[in-house]
Amino acid sequence: MEVKLECKTRPEGSKPRALRREGVIPANLYGHNGAEAVSLVLTQKEAITLLKNASVNNTLVDLAIPELEWNGKVLIREVQTHPWKRNLHHISFFCPSGDNDVEVVVPLKIVGSSIGISKGGIMEQMVTQVKVRCLPTNIPQFLEMDISGVDIGKTFSVANLVLPEGIKVLDDPNKNIMGIVAPRKKG
């Protein structure tokens, strides 16, 4: 999915709290020009729409900054919110260079019908996402895990994932993703 966003540079000397009162969310862009960072702002509405369509450390966002005549692909690195009000406070973007690998979190998608479930077993999923390293252009939307061969008493671990070319999982290969347990006996 293509996600596009346009940001403006943050006015010099502006206070983040005052910006948020005006309905503007402060943001930063890192890595677009070496170690230089750019302070940005986007409207609350744009930020909410962005976060509905893109996830942290997973989705490439096509970011444009007209005032700097810059546009490029970025990842959302961090989203800061108020601890209990859940209001947006700040968003950090990172611009990976095209030839360097990035570390991202990718959700897992279950496919297939487990033979253990067909025998009455119950699936217990312990992990819903894994951390991977790949080129920015190869970030998968999700990784499929075919659970067809998982029987009662068996598990599916990170090592069982079939990975597309150029994707390396950074999680422990022995980490269990899901398992099929026998149903409890009544009585």
N, C-alpha and C positions, 0 to 999 in steps of 0.2 A: 504494500500500500504506500502510495506517495503522500507524504505529509509536507505541506509548505507553510512557511511562516515568514512574516516581515517584521523586523524590529527597528526601533529607533535608538540612537545613542542617548545615554542618560545625560541630562543637563548637568553641567559642572556645579558641584556644591549642593546638589539636591539630597535631601534626607529620605532614606527608604520609608520610614513611617509616614512622612508627608505624601510620598508618591502613592503608597497603598491607600491612604485616605481619599486620594483623587481617582482611585480605581485603576491604578497602574502598578504593575508588578516589576520590581527590579530584577535584572538578570545579568549574567556575565558570560562572555565567550572566551574560551581558552584554546590555545593551540593553532589558531588561524594564521598567526604570524610569529612563529617561534615562541618565546616566553612571554610575549606581549599579551595582555588581557584587555578586553573592551567591555566597558560598562554599558548595559543596554536597558531598555524598558519595553514592555509590551502590555497591552490592555488586559484587564482581568478576564474579559470575554475570550480574547485570543488565547490566553494561558489555559483556561478551562477547556476550550475546544482542542488545543494541542494535546493536553493530557488525556483527553478521551480517545484520541486517535494514535497516540504514540506512548510508548512505555520507556521507563528509565533504563538506560544501558542496553537497549534492544533495537529501537527504531531509528533509522536514519531520517533526519529532518532536513528539508531543503530550506536553508535560512538565507534571507536577503537583508542587507543593511544598506538601503539606498544612499544615506548620507556619506557612507564610506566607499560607495561603489563596490561593495563586496557581496558575494553570495557563494555558498558552498554547502556541502553535506556535513551535518553535525549530529552528535548524539546528545541526548539529555543525560547529564552525569548525575545531577542531584536536584531534588525538589524539596524545599524547606517549607514546612507548614507550622502554624501555631499549634502548640502541644494539645490543647483540648478544643479549641474552636475550629481547628482544621482549615483555617483560612490560609491561602497561599501567601508565602512571604518572599520567596526567592527561587529562581531557577538558574542552574549552571549548565552551560553547553560546552561541549568539547569537539573540536574539529580534528579528526584523525587525518593523518596524511595517507594518501591512497596506497602507498606501498608498504606501510607498517601495519602489523596485526593489532587488533584491538581486543580487549576482554569485555565480553558482554554476557548478560544473563538471558537464557533462552527458555521459554516454556516447553513443557513436554506434552505431547498429544498421544493418547492411548488409541491404538488401532487393533483390530482383530478381536476375536472372541476366545477367551481363555477356556481351556478344557476343564480347568479346576472350577470355574464358575458354573459351567454347564453341569457339573457333578454336584452342585449345591454349595460350593465354597464361597467365601466372602472375600472380596478384594479389599486390601488395606494399602492405601497409597501414602508413602512417607515423604516423597519428594515430588514437587510439581514443576521444578525448573532446575537447570544446570548452568554452570559458568563455562563458557567456551572462549577459545582464542581463534580469530580468523581475520581475513582482510575485511575492511569496512563494506566492500561491495558484495561479500559473501555471507553477510549476517542472515541466518535463517529466521523465518517468522516463528517456527517451532521445530522441534525434533520429534519424529514419530517413534513410538516404541510399540512393536508388535508383540502383544502378550499371548498370542495363539498357543504357544507351547508351554505356558505356565500352568502347572497342575497344583492341586491342593498340597500345601506344605512346601512349595517352591517359591522362589523370589526372582525378581527381575532387577539386575543391578546396572550401574553405570556402564560396566564393561560390556553388557549385552546390547547397548545402543549401536545401531548401524548408522554411521556418520557419513554425510556428504563429503566429497573431496574438499580438502582445505580447511576442515573444521576439526579442532582438537579440544576435547573436553578436559577441563582443568580440575574437576571434582575427582575424589578418590574412586578408582575403578571398582572397589569392593563395596561402595556405598549402595545399599538397597534402595531402589526407587519404589517398588511395590511388591506385595506378596499375596498369595491366596491362602487363607486360613480355613480350617474345617469349621462347619457351623457348630454352634454350641448345642450340646445335648439337653433336652428339656427333661426336667424330672427332679 
